[in-house]
Amino acid sequence: MKPVIIVNFKTYEKATGKKALKLAEKIYEHTKNSKSKWIICPQHVDIWIAKHVKIPVYAQHVDALEPGRGTGYITPFSLKAYGVKGSLINHSEHRLPLKEIKARIEILKKYNMVSVVCANTVREASMLAKLKPDYIAVEPPELIGSGISVSEAKPEIIEKSAKVVKKQGVKFLCGAGISKGEDVKKALELGADGVLVASAIANSKNPVKVIKDFIRGAEL
């Protein structure tokens, strides 16, 4: 299986509007022939770019709601209409109760869309993996955006999470502070199937340089 690299655009100004489209195009252009699988998560106002890029697009959040009444909510139906392939769920910046996480995993399965459920700890990862999402992504919140990689600061979290998540037949990603190719390489060596990254690329002055470094790390 190809290493997976998911780039969360968050709400960074450098990854908003037309800049989001340009960043998506850069990522695709420099990764299309790589041995890693790249996915982007633009903010919801920029979901329209899914119709204009070849790289897979996931949402940053989704609600367990069918079309109809639901002002302000985001349905899988509406995302799929734009060509979106999946969604993050329970990111540390958008936490959800267990019951709501389960409902979102189930409705995404109904629409044949991919669920990437985020967890803060090994224990939470083990619990959420039992819900059978497609991916569990573990991100210690204190390291998010810190520039200090989880693979360096807390490698034991990756190793332990990989074991408990894969035991449930679920693919495992890690994130938080992933900022260079060496971080990606180390994460894969520790048992991850890929990484979840944000500011290192989405808020970078030179995203192409970082992208190329990530590719090298994923393919070493």
KOLTI-186831 format. One record per residue: x, y, z of N, C-alpha, C in turn; residue in one letter. Coordinates in Angstrom, 2 decimals, decimal comma, padded with zeros to 5 digits. Example, Ala and Ser with C-alpha at 12.3 -4.5 7.8 and 13.67 -1.06 7.14 Angstrom:
BEGIN
- 013,19_-005,69_007,80_012,30_-004,50_007,80_013,20_-003,30_007,80_A .
- 012,85_-002,25_007,08_013,67_-001,06_007,14_012,90_000,03_007,87_S .
***
This chain:
BEGIN
- 000,83_-001,20_000,00_000,00_000,00_000,00_000,87_001,25_000,00_M .
- 000,52_002,22_-000,82_001,27_003,47_-000,86_001,14_004,23_000,46_K .
- 002,21_004,85_000,94_002,08_005,73_002,11_001,09_006,85_001,79_P .
- 000,25_007,17_002,75_-000,78_008,20_002,56_-000,35_009,49_003,24_V .
- -000,46_010,59_002,51_-000,17_011,91_003,08_-001,39_012,80_002,87_I .
- -002,05_013,14_003,97_-003,24_014,00_003,92_-002,84_015,40_004,36_I .
- -003,13_016,37_003,50_-002,78_017,76_003,79_-004,04_018,52_004,17_V .
- -004,12_018,91_005,43_-005,26_019,67_005,95_-004,98_021,16_005,75_N .
- -005,80_021,81_004,94_-005,61_023,25_004,67_-006,04_024,11_005,85_F .
- -006,79_023,53_006,79_-007,34_024,28_007,92_-008,01_025,56_007,40_K .
- -007,76_026,70_008,06_-008,31_027,97_007,54_-007,18_028,95_007,25_T .
- -006,03_028,41_006,87_-004,89_029,27_006,58_-005,18_030,18_005,38_Y .
- -004,77_031,42_005,51_-004,98_032,39_004,44_-004,28_031,95_003,16_E .
- -003,14_031,30_003,29_-002,39_030,84_002,12_-003,05_029,65_001,42_K .
- -004,09_029,12_002,04_-004,80_027,98_001,45_-006,30_028,24_001,40_A .
- -006,66_029,48_001,08_-008,05_029,89_001,03_-008,39_030,48_-000,34_T .
- -009,59_030,19_-000,84_-010,05_030,76_-002,10_-009,20_030,31_-003,29_G .
- -008,82_031,25_-004,13_-008,01_030,92_-005,32_-006,65_030,35_-004,91_K .
- -006,17_030,75_-003,74_-004,90_030,21_-003,25_-005,03_028,72_-002,91_K .
- -006,21_028,33_-002,48_-006,45_026,92_-002,19_-006,35_026,10_-003,47_A .
- -006,93_026,62_-004,53_-006,87_025,93_-005,82_-005,43_025,84_-006,31_L .
- -004,69_026,93_-006,21_-003,30_026,93_-006,66_-002,45_025,95_-005,86_K .
- -002,69_025,90_-004,55_-001,94_024,97_-003,70_-002,28_023,53_-004,07_L .
- -003,56_023,26_-004,30_-003,99_021,92_-004,69_-003,33_021,51_-006,01_A .
- -003,26_022,43_-006,93_-002,64_022,14_-008,23_-001,14_021,87_-008,08_E .
- -000,49_022,63_-007,19_000,94_022,41_-006,95_001,18_021,03_-006,34_K .
- 000,35_020,69_-005,37_000,51_019,39_-004,71_000,33_018,27_-005,73_I .
- -000,70_018,36_-006,55_-000,94_017,32_-007,54_000,21_017,24_-008,55_Y .
- 000,64_018,38_-009,05_001,69_018,40_-010,07_002,97_017,74_-009,58_E .
- 003,31_017,95_-008,32_004,58_017,44_-007,80_004,46_016,07_-007,14_H .
- 003,25_015,54_-007,04_003,08_014,23_-006,40_002,46_013,18_-007,31_T .
- 001,98_013,56_-008,48_001,22_012,64_-009,33_002,02_011,41_-009,75_K .
- 003,34_011,54_-009,82_004,17_010,40_-010,22_004,94_009,79_-009,04_N .
- 004,57_010,20_-007,84_005,27_009,69_-006,66_004,71_008,32_-006,26_S .
- 005,38_007,70_-005,33_004,96_006,40_-004,82_004,12_006,54_-003,54_K .
- 003,71_007,75_-003,27_002,84_008,01_-002,11_001,50_008,54_-002,60_S .
- 000,46_008,33_-001,80_-000,89_008,79_-002,14_-001,19_010,08_-001,39_K .
- -001,47_011,15_-002,11_-001,72_012,46_-001,51_-003,20_012,81_-001,58_W .
- -003,68_013,42_-000,51_-005,08_013,83_-000,37_-005,09_015,21_000,27_I .
- -006,04_016,05_-000,13_-006,13_017,39_000,47_-007,48_017,59_001,16_I .
- -007,46_018,44_002,20_-008,68_018,77_002,94_-008,84_020,29_002,99_C .
- -009,47_020,89_001,99_-009,71_022,34_002,03_-010,84_022,65_003,00_P .
- -010,95_023,90_003,42_-012,08_024,28_004,27_-013,36_024,24_003,44_Q .
- -014,51_024,21_004,09_-015,76_023,93_003,39_-016,12_024,97_002,34_H .
- -015,78_026,21_002,58_-016,10_027,24_001,60_-015,33_027,02_000,30_V .
- -014,26_026,21_000,37_-013,44_025,94_-000,82_-013,62_024,54_-001,38_D .
- -014,67_023,83_-000,96_-014,93_022,48_-001,46_-015,10_022,49_-002,98_I .
- -015,47_023,62_-003,54_-015,66_023,73_-005,00_-014,42_023,31_-005,78_W .
- -013,25_023,41_-005,16_-012,03_023,08_-005,92_-011,97_021,60_-006,28_I .
- -012,78_020,78_-005,60_-012,81_019,34_-005,91_-013,21_019,09_-007,36_A .
- -013,97_020,02_-007,93_-014,41_019,89_-009,33_-013,33_020,35_-010,32_K .
- -012,25_020,88_-009,80_-011,23_021,46_-010,68_-009,84_020,84_-010,52_H .
- -009,72_019,85_-009,64_-008,41_019,21_-009,44_-008,54_017,69_-009,55_V .
- -007,42_017,05_-009,85_-007,41_015,60_-009,98_-007,03_014,91_-008,67_K .
- -006,43_015,64_-007,76_-006,04_015,07_-006,48_-007,29_014,79_-005,64_I .
- -007,35_013,67_-004,91_-008,53_013,40_-004,08_-008,74_014,48_-003,02_P .
- -010,00_014,85_-002,83_-010,37_015,88_-001,86_-011,25_015,28_-000,77_V .
- -010,88_015,53_000,49_-011,70_015,15_001,64_-012,16_016,44_002,32_Y .
- -013,27_016,35_003,04_-013,76_017,49_003,82_-013,05_017,52_005,17_A .
- -013,10_018,67_005,82_-012,52_018,80_007,16_-013,49_018,34_008,26_Q .
- -014,76_018,24_007,88_-015,80_017,86_008,84_-017,04_017,48_008,05_H .
- -017,87_016,64_008,62_-019,14_016,27_008,00_-020,15_016,02_009,12_V .
- -021,42_016,19_008,80_-022,48_015,92_009,77_-023,25_014,67_009,36_D .
- -023,78_013,97_010,33_-024,55_012,76_010,08_-025,99_013,14_009,76_A .
- -026,18_013,70_008,58_-027,48_014,26_008,20_-027,75_013,98_006,73_L .
- -028,98_013,62_006,44_-029,41_013,44_005,05_-029,96_014,76_004,52_E .
- -030,11_014,90_003,19_-030,67_016,14_002,63_-032,05_016,45_003,20_P .
- -032,30_017,73_003,38_-033,59_018,16_003,93_-033,39_019,34_004,86_G .
- -034,03_019,32_005,99_-033,87_020,38_006,97_-032,54_020,20_007,69_R .
- -031,82_021,28_007,86_-030,53_021,18_008,54_-029,66_022,37_008,21_G .
- -030,19_023,55_008,42_-029,46_024,78_008,09_-028,10_024,83_008,81_T .
- -027,07_025,09_008,05_-025,74_025,22_008,62_-024,97_023,92_008,75_G .
- -025,61_022,80_008,40_-024,94_021,50_008,49_-024,33_021,10_007,14_Y .
- -023,46_020,11_007,19_-022,77_019,65_005,97_-023,09_018,18_005,77_I .
- -023,81_017,86_004,71_-024,23_016,48_004,48_-023,24_015,75_003,56_T .
- -023,10_014,44_003,74_-022,29_013,65_002,81_-022,81_013,77_001,38_P .
- -024,12_013,86_001,26_-024,73_013,99_-000,07_-024,20_015,22_-000,80_F .
- -024,13_016,35_-000,09_-023,67_017,59_-000,73_-022,18_017,51_-001,06_S .
- -021,41_016,88_-000,19_-019,98_016,73_-000,46_-019,74_015,84_-001,67_L .
- -020,47_014,74_-001,72_-020,28_013,81_-002,84_-020,69_014,44_-004,16_K .
- -021,67_015,35_-004,12_-022,10_016,03_-005,34_-020,97_016,85_-005,96_A .
- -020,01_017,26_-005,13_-018,86_018,02_-005,61_-017,66_017,13_-005,93_Y .
- -017,81_015,83_-005,70_-016,72_014,92_-005,99_-015,80_014,67_-004,81_G .
- -016,22_015,08_-003,62_-015,42_014,85_-002,41_-015,47_013,36_-002,08_V .
- -014,31_012,80_-001,69_-014,18_011,36_-001,49_-014,30_010,90_-000,04_K .
- -014,18_011,81_000,91_-014,22_011,41_002,30_-014,18_012,61_003,22_G .
- -013,96_012,36_004,51_-013,93_013,47_005,46_-013,13_013,12_006,71_S .
- -012,51_014,16_007,28_-011,98_014,05_008,62_-013,15_014,05_009,59_L .
- -012,96_013,41_010,73_-013,98_013,38_011,78_-013,26_013,53_013,13_I .
- -013,77_014,38_013,99_-013,26_014,50_015,35_-011,83_015,05_015,42_N .
- -011,50_015,97_014,52_-010,19_016,61_014,62_-010,09_017,30_015,98_H .
- -008,89_017,44_016,50_-008,71_018,02_017,84_-009,25_019,45_017,93_S .
- -009,41_020,10_016,76_-009,98_021,45_016,73_-011,50_021,44_016,50_E .
- -012,05_020,23_016,38_-013,49_020,08_016,16_-013,95_018,75_016,76_H .
- -013,84_018,64_018,07_-014,10_017,38_018,76_-015,60_017,06_018,82_R .
- -015,88_015,75_018,87_-017,25_015,28_018,86_-017,46_014,19_019,90_L .
- -018,69_014,04_020,41_-019,01_012,93_021,30_-018,94_011,61_020,54_P .
- -018,70_010,53_021,26_-018,56_009,21_020,65_-019,76_008,84_019,78_L .
- -020,95_009,11_020,27_-022,16_008,77_019,53_-022,19_009,47_018,17_K .
- -021,75_010,72_018,12_-021,76_011,47_016,87_-020,66_010,99_015,92_E .
- -019,53_010,58_016,47_-018,45_010,02_015,64_-018,97_008,76_014,94_I .
- -019,60_007,89_015,71_-020,14_006,64_015,17_-021,14_006,91_014,06_K .
- -022,02_007,88_014,27_-023,04_008,20_013,26_-022,40_008,70_011,96_A .
- -021,33_009,46_012,09_-020,65_009,99_010,89_-019,92_008,89_010,12_R .
- -019,30_007,98_010,84_-018,65_006,85_010,17_-019,68_006,05_009,38_I .
- -020,82_005,81_009,99_-021,85_005,00_009,36_-022,45_005,66_008,13_E .
- -022,69_006,98_008,20_-023,30_007,64_007,05_-022,30_007,78_005,90_I .
- -021,02_007,94_006,23_-020,02_007,98_005,17_-019,92_006,62_004,46_L .
- -020,02_005,55_005,22_-020,01_004,21_004,62_-021,19_004,06_003,66_K .
- -022,34_004,58_004,06_-023,53_004,51_003,21_-023,29_005,16_001,86_K .
- -022,53_006,26_001,87_-022,26_007,00_000,63_-020,94_006,58_-000,02_Y .
- -020,38_005,48_000,45_-019,11_004,96_-000,08_-018,00_006,02_-000,03_N .
- -017,94_006,71_001,10_-016,93_007,73_001,31_-016,01_007,33_002,46_M .
- -014,80_007,87_002,44_-013,76_007,47_003,39_-013,85_008,28_004,69_V .
- -013,72_007,58_005,80_-013,72_008,25_007,11_-012,32_008,22_007,72_S .
- -011,85_009,40_008,13_-010,55_009,54_008,80_-010,84_010,11_010,18_V .
- -010,84_009,25_011,18_-011,21_009,67_012,53_-009,96_010,01_013,33_V .
- -009,96_011,20_013,91_-008,80_011,66_014,68_-008,95_011,29_016,15_C .
- -007,80_011,01_016,77_-007,76_010,67_018,19_-006,58_011,38_018,83_A .
- -006,69_011,66_020,12_-005,63_012,37_020,85_-004,65_011,44_021,54_N .
- -005,12_010,23_021,89_-004,32_009,32_022,70_-004,41_007,89_022,16_T .
- -003,52_007,04_022,65_-003,54_005,62_022,28_-004,86_004,99_022,73_V .
- -005,28_005,31_023,93_-006,53_004,75_024,46_-007,73_005,14_023,59_R .
- -007,78_006,40_023,22_-008,89_006,85_022,38_-008,82_006,21_021,01_E .
- -007,61_006,07_020,47_-007,44_005,43_019,16_-007,96_004,00_019,19_A .
- -007,64_003,28_020,28_-008,10_001,89_020,42_-009,62_001,82_020,46_S .
- -010,23_002,72_021,20_-011,68_002,74_021,34_-012,35_003,08_020,00_M .
- -011,84_004,10_019,31_-012,45_004,54_018,06_-012,23_003,55_016,92_L .
- -011,14_002,80_016,97_-010,87_001,81_015,92_-011,93_000,71_015,91_A .
- -012,56_000,47_017,06_-013,61_-000,54_017,14_-014,85_-000,14_016,35_K .
- -014,95_001,15_016,01_-016,08_001,63_015,20_-015,86_001,38_013,71_L .
- -014,68_000,88_013,36_-014,33_000,51_012,00_-014,37_001,65_010,97_K .
- -013,72_002,77_011,27_-013,55_003,78_010,22_-012,50_003,27_009,23_P .
- -012,25_004,01_008,19_-011,21_003,61_007,24_-009,82_003,88_007,80_D .
- -009,69_005,03_008,49_-008,41_005,41_009,09_-008,64_005,94_010,50_Y .
- -007,66_005,71_011,35_-007,54_006,43_012,61_-006,27_007,26_012,50_I .
- -006,37_008,55_012,81_-005,21_009,45_012,80_-004,97_009,96_014,21_A .
- -003,84_009,58_014,79_-003,53_010,01_016,16_-002,65_011,26_016,12_V .
- -003,12_012,31_016,82_-002,39_013,58_016,90_-002,40_014,10_018,33_E .
- -001,31_013,98_019,06_-001,26_014,61_020,38_-001,48_016,11_020,24_P .
- -002,51_016,68_020,82_-002,88_018,08_020,59_-001,80_019,08_020,96_P .
- -000,99_018,74_021,96_000,04_019,69_022,39_001,16_019,87_021,37_E .
- 001,22_018,95_020,39_002,27_019,04_019,37_001,77_019,61_018,05_L .
- 000,46_019,77_017,91_-000,10_020,28_016,65_000,38_021,71_016,42_I .
- 000,97_021,94_015,25_001,45_023,27_014,89_002,70_023,69_015,62_G .
- 003,30_022,77_016,38_004,45_023,13_017,21_005,77_023,09_016,45_S .
- 005,79_022,35_015,34_007,05_022,15_014,63_007,88_021,04_015,26_G .
- 007,39_020,48_016,38_008,05_019,35_017,03_007,29_018,09_016,66_I .
- 007,91_017,23_015,90_007,22_016,07_015,35_006,89_015,03_016,41_S .
- 005,71_014,44_016,30_005,31_013,36_017,19_006,27_012,19_017,05_V .
- 006,83_011,99_015,86_007,75_010,87_015,64_009,06_011,06_016,37_S .
- 009,37_012,31_016,73_010,57_012,59_017,50_010,25_012,70_019,00_E .
- 009,20_013,45_019,31_008,87_013,73_020,72_008,22_012,55_021,42_A .
- 007,34_011,85_020,71_006,59_010,77_021,36_006,44_009,56_020,42_K .
- 007,57_008,96_020,01_007,51_007,82_019,09_006,71_006,65_019,64_P .
- 006,70_006,52_020,97_005,97_005,40_021,58_004,47_005,49_021,31_E .
- 003,95_006,71_021,13_002,53_006,87_020,81_002,22_006,27_019,44_I .
- 003,13_006,48_018,49_002,93_005,93_017,15_002,98_004,41_017,20_I .
- 003,98_003,86_017,85_004,13_002,41_017,91_002,93_001,74_018,58_E .
- 002,53_002,26_019,73_001,42_001,67_020,47_000,10_001,83_019,71_K .
- -000,10_003,03_019,13_-001,35_003,28_018,39_-001,44_002,40_017,16_S .
- -000,33_002,25_016,46_-000,31_001,41_015,26_-000,75_-000,01_015,59_A .
- -000,27_-000,53_016,70_-000,61_-001,91_017,08_-002,09_-002,06_017,40_K .
- -002,63_-001,15_018,22_-004,03_-001,32_018,64_-005,00_-001,02_017,50_V .
- -004,63_-000,09_016,63_-005,52_000,27_015,52_-005,52_-000,82_014,45_V .
- -004,33_-001,27_014,07_-004,24_-002,29_013,03_-004,81_-003,63_013,48_K .
- -004,81_-003,86_014,78_-005,41_-005,07_015,33_-006,90_-005,15_014,98_K .
- -007,53_-003,97_014,81_-008,94_-003,88_014,44_-009,16_-003,87_012,93_Q .
- -008,06_-004,01_012,17_-008,17_-004,01_010,72_-008,37_-002,62_010,14_G .
- -007,93_-001,59_010,88_-008,09_-000,20_010,45_-006,71_000,37_010,12_V .
- -006,62_001,17_009,09_-005,35_001,79_008,70_-005,03_002,94_009,67_K .
- -003,73_003,16_009,87_-003,29_004,10_010,90_-002,43_005,23_010,34_F .
- -002,80_006,46_010,70_-002,03_007,65_010,36_-001,59_008,35_011,64_L .
- -000,54_009,14_011,55_-000,17_009,96_012,70_000,06_011,39_012,23_C .
- -000,04_012,32_013,15_000,16_013,72_012,83_000,61_014,48_014,05_G .
- 000,76_015,77_013,89_001,19_016,72_014,93_002,68_017,00_014,78_A .
- 002,98_018,18_014,29_004,37_018,61_014,17_005,13_017,99_013,02_G .
- 004,47_017,22_012,17_005,15_016,62_011,01_005,53_017,75_010,06_I .
- 006,83_017,98_009,87_007,23_019,15_009,10_008,33_018,89_008,08_S .
- 008,89_017,68_008,07_009,96_017,38_007,11_009,92_015,91_006,71_K .
- 010,65_015,60_005,65_010,65_014,24_005,13_011,11_013,21_006,13_G .
- 012,05_013,58_006,96_012,55_012,65_007,96_011,46_012,26_008,95_E .
- 010,55_013,21_009,25_009,42_012,91_010,14_008,51_011,85_009,51_D .
- 008,30_011,98_008,22_007,46_011,01_007,50_008,12_009,64_007,52_V .
- 009,39_009,60_007,19_010,15_008,34_007,18_010,08_007,65_008,53_K .
- 010,31_008,40_009,60_010,30_007,83_010,94_008,91_007,30_011,31_K .
- 007,87_008,06_010,94_006,50_007,64_011,24_006,19_006,30_010,57_A .
- 006,60_006,15_009,33_006,37_004,90_008,60_007,14_003,75_009,23_L .
- 008,36_004,03_009,65_009,18_003,00_010,29_008,56_002,54_011,61_E .
- 007,86_003,45_012,29_007,24_003,13_013,58_005,90_002,43_013,44_L .
- 005,43_002,26_012,19_004,20_001,51_011,96_003,05_002,25_011,34_G .
- 003,21_003,54_011,09_002,13_004,31_010,47_001,98_003,97_008,99_A .
- 000,76_004,07_008,49_000,50_003,89_007,06_000,61_005,21_006,31_D .
- 000,79_006,29_007,06_000,90_007,60_006,46_000,82_008,68_007,52_G .
- 000,71_009,93_007,07_000,70_011,05_008,00_-000,39_012,05_007,65_V .
- -000,78_012,81_008,66_-001,71_013,93_008,51_-000,92_015,19_008,81_L .
- -000,86_016,10_007,84_-000,03_017,30_007,97_-000,87_018,53_007,66_V .
- -000,48_019,68_008,19_-001,21_020,92_007,92_-000,26_022,07_007,65_A .
- 000,15_022,77_008,70_000,89_024,03_008,54_002,19_023,89_007,76_S .
- 002,86_022,74_007,85_004,14_022,57_007,16_004,02_022,79_005,66_A .
- 002,82_022,49_005,12_002,58_022,69_003,69_001,58_023,81_003,45_I .
- 000,44_023,77_004,15_-000,64_024,72_003,90_-000,31_026,15_004,30_A .
- 000,68_026,31_005,17_001,05_027,66_005,61_002,51_027,96_005,30_N .
- 003,06_027,23_004,36_004,48_027,36_004,04_004,74_028,46_003,01_S .
- 005,90_029,11_003,15_006,33_030,08_002,15_006,83_029,38_000,89_K .
- 007,24_028,13_001,06_007,76_027,35_-000,07_007,20_025,92_000,01_N .
- 005,90_025,75_-000,27_005,28_024,43_-000,13_005,89_023,36_-001,04_P .
- 006,33_023,75_-002,21_006,90_022,77_-003,16_008,14_022,11_-002,56_V .
- 008,97_022,90_-001,90_010,17_022,35_-001,26_009,80_021,32_-000,21_K .
- 008,78_021,63_000,59_008,34_020,71_001,63_007,71_019,46_001,02_V .
- 006,91_019,63_000,00_006,28_018,49_-000,69_007,34_017,52_-001,20_I .
- 008,35_018,05_-001,85_009,42_017,19_-002,40_010,16_016,47_-001,29_K .
- 010,36_017,16_-000,16_011,04_016,55_000,98_010,18_015,42_001,56_D .
- 008,86_015,64_001,63_007,95_014,62_002,13_007,96_013,38_001,23_F .
- 008,00_013,62_-000,08_008,04_012,50_-001,03_009,29_011,66_-000,81_I .
- 010,42_012,34_-000,63_011,67_011,62_-000,38_011,56_010,80_000,91_R .
- 010,99_011,40_001,95_010,83_010,69_003,21_009,93_009,48_003,10_G .
- 008,88_009,60_002,30_007,92_008,51_002,14_008,46_007,38_001,29_A .
- 009,45_007,67_000,47_009,96_006,68_-000,47_011,32_006,11_-000,10_E .
- 011,90_006,57_001,01_013,21_006,04_001,44_013,07_004,61_001,95_L .
***
